[in-house]
Amino acid sequence: MRATEIRIGAGVRRDLQPFVDALGADRPVVALVDENVAAAHAGLVPDSWRHIPLAGGEGCKSFQTLERVVRALARWELDRR
């Protein structure tokens, strides 16, 4: 298993909760969330998770978005562990 799990798809939040719980309460969780999906599904991201909203579609797959994500992770002092 990789040190970092990446999961995508329908029901992913429900499927991830046991995995997140097993990490322990002191482990931060960050979700990259499509703004359109988040708007359509209130409460998608639990309050205990940090999240980074992303514009939907292929346009968000850019170096500008990558920079925004990496800067947020650095600001939160997070690493891969």
Sequence and secondary structure as in RCSB ss.txt:
>XXXX:A:sequence
MRATEIRIGAGVRRDLQPFVDALGADRPVVALVDENVAAAHAGLVPDSWRHIPLAGGEGCKSFQTLERVVRALAR
WELDRR
>XXXX:A:secstr
  SS    STTHHHHHHHHHHHH TTS  EEEEEHHHHHHSTT S TTSEEEEE SSGGG SHHHHHHHHHHHHH
TT    
